[in-house]
Amino acid sequence: MATTGDDRTDTAGRKAPLERAERDLVALGILVAAIFLFVGTGSTVMTGIVRSWIYGVGSPDVLLTNALILNVALLLFGWRRYAELQREIAERRKAEETATRLAQTDALTGCLNRRSLDEAIARLVGEAAASGEAVAVMMIDLDKFKRSNDLLGHKAGDAVLVETARRIEGLIPARGVVARLGGDEFICAAIFAPGSENAIERLAVRINDGLAKPIICGGLRAEVTASIGVSLGFGSAGQTPVQVAQDLLHRADLAMYQAKRRGRNRFAWFEPSMESELRFRGELEAGIREGLKRGEFVPYYEKQIDLETGEITGFEMLARWISSRHGVVSPDVFIPVAEEIGLIAELSEALITLALEDAKAWDPGLTLSVNISPLQLRDPWFAQRLLKMLVAANFPPTRLEIEITETCLHENIAVVRSLITSLKNQGIRISLDDFGTGYSSLAQLRTLPFDRIKIDRSFVSSLARSADSASIVEAISSLGRGMALPITAEGVESAEVLSALRRFGQFKGQGYLYGQPASAEDVKRDLAARGLLIASAAPAGTPDSPAARSA
């Protein structure tokens, strides 16, 4: 029968120790035999030698003397082999200890690894149960570590992880353990007395503050924060320590994601409701994937109005999910999830494709505005794919306006500038959305070739009742006039807001005062009634339809 490479390795691996053991037994037998021979012949030979040297009587037996010399040589050989055997055993024991340590610890940071973590926490649970105490587990995840790692390099990233582990180890109690799960996730666990929730929270705050301090590596400055999930547990009669440890890890993980959703750089306690939230999140993720296949995501459109004339100038496309399971789902719910699971680009491009087909039927003077996710701006090929969609739809680039939120400017300004320039060169207009809520500087507005700025709805909707909002809108309108940038005001929801806006200059506006966002069919009917639909696209029975004209 043929022997595989693994079989040969296994056979050789078994044979080598066996051969060494046989050689060791032979050496030990020789040593024992040599000792007996030395005892048996040594006294006789040495007596003869002494008598010959001192009294001059007789002479040593040559044969016995040679045997003694040979015996001494055998003793030396046996002793040397015994010493080598002891060194080999010591080296083997050291190698086994090293292998065990490497199997149980993280090679980079020296912390425990995932393999040994359950056992370590289970041991803490057992100790705590015996003394009537509790075990607190903290899941620590570094915020935006990947971006920092990409910008500074992997060497600096490794230095950040090592320093992070060192800082955590310096903060946890003496009976605590620290582990690295891989990537930028760490776990720490410690025993606390009952009623120590405040002490646990203070520890979490110290970890947050400690990890937020800058780390200097090779002249590079790295700044990271951490999101921490905390769970607390006691030994349970119905569970083994290992099961309790696994439950604590699972709960701390859920709490950590809640800390991230609340804004990062903070900690959150596990709450039972998080279990149901996790199940809903899983259903939502599966629903998004299935919804994309079924075409459940559709564009809705919100009117954009010239406040001076009251005429429609275009529409902003808004995403809607008509889910077969969840009904109509708000984009505030599914957009962040789609971004996190890496489907936002596919979702956005599917909606843009539909919107371009819808907008082809509108009057050529009407524009289409589309929001772009910050994640899409990181894609260097996004501009090329967008141009490909325009060509496929035979849609004029000059009628398309891309809206970029103000916070996108801080993701990677060089990539954003390159993307904006590429789109502008094709005739696409670029709008800075949600202006006033982020951290844009005048330098960025001056150097980036924006065509329009949009005032965030939070300022516009409260314009009639808030002096602060009025001051902000007035300042933005002055800025727009000074930089020759047209302005769109979102959130025009009442006649009072409209009247207040008109005092500050000429704007485009959009909001519920002009109607709720509508489906493609509703928009088509409305435009047909206003005579703003291409004749070939007008529904039958409308004044611009071929049937109506022939009648």
N, C-alpha and C positions, 0 to 999 in steps of 0.2 A: 504494500500500500504506500502511496506517495506520502511524503512528509512535508508539511508546510513550513515556512520560515518561522512561524510562531512555535511550531512543535520542536524545531531544532533548537531555538533559543531556550525553550523550557527544559529540554533534555540537557543542554549544556549547563543551564543554570542550576539544575539539580545535581549534575555530575561533579561540578567544580567543588562545592562544599564537601561532598562525599570523599573525593580524593584528598582534600586537605585534612579531613578528619582521620583518614587512614594513615596519612603521613605523620600526623600528630601522635597517633597511637603507637606507631613504630618507634618514633623518637622517644616517647615516654617509656616504652619497653626497653630500649637500649639504655636509657638513663638508669632505670631500676636495676637492670642486669649489671651495669657498670658499677653501681654502688655495692651490690653483693660481691662482685669479683674483687673490688677494692678492699672490702672488709675481710674477705677470705684470704687474699694474697698479701695484702699490705703489711700485716703484722709479721708474717714470716720473713718477707724480704727485708723489711726495715730492721728486724732483729739481727739477721745475717750481716747487713751492712754495718750496724753499730759494732758488733763483735769484731769484724774485720778491721774497722778503722781504729777502734780504741785498744783492743787486746791483741790484734794481729793474728787472731785465730781463725782459720778457715777463710772461705770467700763466698760471696752471695751466689745463690743459684742463678745462673744466666737466664734460664728459661723463665723462672718466676719473675726475675727483674724485668725482662722484656714484656712479660704479661702485665706487670704493674704499670710500665710505661704506656702500654696500649690501653690499659684500664683508665689511666689518667686522661689520655686523649679522648677516650669515649665519654668520660665525665665532662670534660670541657665541651665536647660536641653537644652532649645532652643538655648541659646547662645553657649553652648558647641557643639551642632550639627552643628550650623552655622560655627563655627571655623573649625571643622573637614571637612565640605563641602568645605571651602575655601582652606584648605591644599590639599584636594583631587584634586580640580581643578588645583592648582598649580603643583602638581605632575603629573597630566595627561598632562598638557601643556608641562611640561619639558620632559616627555616621548615621546610626539609627536614631539617635537623639536629634540630629540635624534634620533628618528626613521627617521625623515626627513634628518638629517645630515648623518646618516649611509647609507641611500639610495642614497645620492648624493656624498659621498666621499669614497675614498679607505681606508679600515680599517687599512692597514699596514702603509701607508705613510701619510695619512691625506689629500692627494691631491683630487681633483675632480675625479670621476670615469667616465666610458664610458657613463653611463646613463645621466649624467648631462653635459657632455662636449659639445654636439651640442648646447644646450641652452645657455651655457656660451659664446661660440664663436659667436653664433648668436647675443647675446647681444652686444658683442664688434663690430660686423659688423654694427649693427644699430647705435651705438654711432659714429663709424668712418664715416658712410655715412652722418650722420647729421652734422659733422664737416669738411667734405671734406678730411678725412684722410683714411689710409689703414690699413688692418690687416695682420700681418705676422704670419704664423703658422709653427711650427717646429715639425717634427716627430723625436723623439730621440730613437734609439734602441741600447742597450748595446751590444758590440761585444763579442762573445764567453762567454756570461754570464753563460750559462748552464754548460760549462766545469768547470768554476770557482766554480759554485755552487756545482757541484758534488765532486770536490776536497776538498773544504773547509767546506762543510756541509751547510744545509739549514739555520741554525741560522746565520752563517756568510753571507749567501746570502741575507737574510732578512735585515741584517744590511747594506749591500751594497745598497739595494734598498731604504732604509730610508735615507741614507746619500746622495744618488744620488738626491732624491727629494729635500732634504734640500739645496743642492748646486745649483740646477736649480732655486729654488725659490729665492735664494739669488742673482741671476744674472739677472732675467728678470725685465723689467720696472714695475713701480708701478701699472699701469693699466693692467697688464698681468695676465694670469691664467695658472695654471699647473695642468695636469691631468695624472693619470696612467691608461693605457688601460688594464693592466693585464700583468703578466709575467715581462719582462724587457723593455717594451715599454712605453715611456712617450710622452706627448704632451705639448707644451707651445705655447701660443698665446699672442700677444700684439699689441697695436695700435701704428702706426708710421706715421709721416708726409710724404707727397708725396716726392719722391726723396731720401728716406732714405735707399736705398739698401746697401750703404757702412756701415751704422750703424748696419743694420741687419746682415751683414757678420761679423762685429766685434763681435757682440753678439754670433753668432754661433761659432766663434773661441774661445771666452772666455768659452763657455760651453764645447767645446772639451777639452780645456786645463784644465778646472776645474774638469771635470769628470775623466781625465787621472791621477790625483794625487792619490797615494796609499791610501787605506782605511784600518785602523787597527781595528780589532775586536777580542777581547779575545786573544791577542797575535798573531793572524793570519793576514797576510798581503795580501790584495786583490788588484789586479790591473786590472781595466777594462777601455776600451775606448768606444767611442760612434760613431755611424754613424748617421748623421743628414740630413733630407730632409727639404727643405725650400720652401714654397709657399707664394705668396703675392697677395692679392686681394682687390678690391674695391666693394662697393655696386653696384648692377646692377638693373636697372629698371625692367628687365624681371624676376628677381628672388627674392624670399623672403630671409631674412637674414639666415634662417635655410638652404636653398638650397645653398647659398654662403658658409656657414660654412662647409657643407658636401663636396662641391667641393674643398675647401682649404685643408681639411683633406685628401681627395683622392689624390690630387696632391702632398702634402707633403710626403705621403706614397710612391708614385712612385719615388720621388726624393731620399728618404732615401735608397731604394733598389739600386738606381744608385750609391749612395755614398759607399755602401757595395761592389758593383762590382768594383769600382775604387780603392779599397784597404782598406776600413774601416778607422776609426779614422779620419774622415773628414766630410765636409758638401757638399751638392750639391743642386743647385737650380732646381726647376721644369722647364722642357722644354717641349713644345708641342710634340716633337718627342717621348717622353717617353710613350705617349699613344699608339702609333703604336708599339713601342717596347714591351709594355705589351701584346698587342694582339698577336704579333708574339711569344712571350714567351708562352702564353697560348696554341697557336697552336702547338708549339714545344713540350710542355709537353704532350698534347694529342697524338701527333704523336709518341712520344717515347713509350707511353703505348700501343698504337695500333701496333706499329712496333715490339714490343716484342712478341705480340700474333701472328703476321703474319710471324715472322722469318726474318725480314728485316735487322737485324744486323748480319753481317758476318765477319769472320776473314780474314784479308789480312796479307801477310808475307813479311818481309824485310830480305834480305840475310845478314848473318854474315860471314865475310871472314877472314882467316888467312893471314895477310899482308905479312908474310914471304914466304908462298908457293902459295898464291892466291887461295887456295882451300876453298870451302864452308864448314863451320863447323856447321851451324845451321841457324835458322830463329827466328826473333822476331815477335810475333803476334801483329798486330795493328788492332784496331776496325774500321769498316766502317759501315755506315748506308745508305743503298740503299732504300731511302724513296720513296713511291709511289706518294707523294705530293711534296716533296722538292728536289727530285733527290738525288745525292750523297752528304751527309752532313759530314763535317769534324768533327773528334772527339773533336777538340778544341771547337766546338759549343755544341755538345750534351753531352759530358762527364760531364762538370760542372753542367748542368741542371739535368742530371740523378742523380748526387750526391745530389743535393739540394732537389729533390723530393723523395729521398730514394729508387731509383731503380738501383743504381749502382751495388749492390751485385748481383741482379738477372741478370742484363745485362752482367756483367763480367763472372759469372759462366756459362751462356748460351754460351758465346764465347769460354771459356776455354774448355767446353765439345766438341764443334765443332772442336776446334784446336787439341785436343787430338786424335780425330778420324782421322783427316787429317794427323797428324804427325806419326801415326802408319804405314802409307804406305811408309814413308821415310826410307832411309838407317839407320840402328840402330846407326850409329856413329854421326848422326845429332841431334842437341839439339833443344828444343823449349823453347823460352824465353817469359814470360808473365808478363805484368805490373799489379801491384795491387794498387787499390785506397787506400789512407790513411784511408778512412772510413771503408774499409774491415779489416784493421789492428786493429781496435777497437773491432772487433767481436771475442770473445774468442773461438767461434766454427768454425772459418774459416778454421783452419788447418785440423780439422776433416772432414769438407765437401770437402776440396780439395783432401784429401786422398781417400775419398769415390769415387770421380770422377775418380781418377787414377785407382782404383780397377775396377770400372765399365767399363772403357775403356781398361783395361788390358795393361796400359802404364807404362813402367819402370820409377820409380821416379828419377833415376839417369840421365835421359834424359831431365828432366824438370828443368828450371831455373826461379825463381821468382825474379822480379825486384822491388825493393823498392826505392822510391825517397828519396833524402836526407832530405827533409823537414818533412818526416814522423817520423823521429827520435825524433822530439820535440813534437809530439802529446802525447805520453805516453811511455816513454822509457822502463818501466817495462813490459808493455803489448807487445811491439815490441820484446823485448828480449825473452820473453816466446814463442811468435809465431815463431820466427826464430829458436829457439832451437828445438821446436816441429817438424818443417819442416825438419831441418837438420838431426834429428834423423831418419827420414824416407828415407834419401838419396837425398832429394831435395836440389839443390844448390841455394844460395841466392846471388843476385847481388845488389850493391848499385848504383842506377841510378842517372843521372844528377849531378855527383860529381863535386864540385867546385862552385855550385850555391847556396848552403844552408849554414849551420853553423855546420857541423860535426866537432868534435874535434878528435884529435889523440887517445884520451882515448876511445871514442866510437868505432872507427875503431878497436882498440885493444881488447876491451871487447866483441863486437858483432861479432859473427863468420861468417863474410862475406866470400864468395868464389871469388868474383870479384868486381872490381869497374869500372864504365863506365864514361868516361869523357864527359861532356855535349857538345852538338854539337855547341853551341855558341863559344866555344874556338877552336874547331877543324876546323870548316868551315872557320875561319879567320886566321888560323895558318900561311899561306903563306904570308900574308900581315900585320900581327900585331906582333910586338915584344913582347907586353904584353901577348898575347895569347900563343906565343911560350914559354915564361918563365913559364906560368902556366902549360902548358902541360909537360914541362920538369920536373917541380917540382912534378907533380902528378906521372909521370913515375918513378922518383927516389923513391917516397914514396911507389909505388907498388912493386918495386924491394926490398926495404928494409923490407917490411912486407910480402913478398912472395905472393902478391895478383896479379893475372893476370888482365890485363886492356883491356877494349874494348873502342874504340874511335868511337863516333857517328859523323855523318856529314862529312864523306869522300866524297867530291863532285867533286874533280878534281885531276888530276895527280900531280899537284904541292903540294896539301895537302898530298897526299899519300907519295910523296918523302920526305916531311918535317917530317912526322910522323915516317918514317923508321929510321931517324937519332936518335930518342930518345929511340929506343929499339923495342922489339917484342910486337905486339898488335894484337888483333882482331879488325876488322873495319866493319862499315856498313854505307851506304850512297848511294846517287844517282849515284855515279861513277859505282856502281855495279848493277844499275837498280832500277826502281821504285818499291814500294810495290806491290805485285801481289796477285791475287785471288788464292784460293786453286787449281783450275783446271790448271791455268797457271803454278803454282809451280810444280804441278804433271808432266806436260808435260816437263818442263825444267829439272827436276831431272831424268825423264825417259831417256831423251836424253843424260844425263851425266852418266847414269848407276848407279844412286844413289837412285833408287826406288826398293822396294821389288818386286820380280818377279811377285807375285800373284796380285800386285796392279798396274803393268805397263799397260798403255793404249794399246789397240789393235793396231798393226802396228808398235810399237816401238821395238828396238832391244832386249829388255828384256822381251817382252810380250810372253806368251805361243804360240800365233799364229805365231809370228815371228820366234821363235825357231823351231817350227814344220815345217815351210817352209824351 
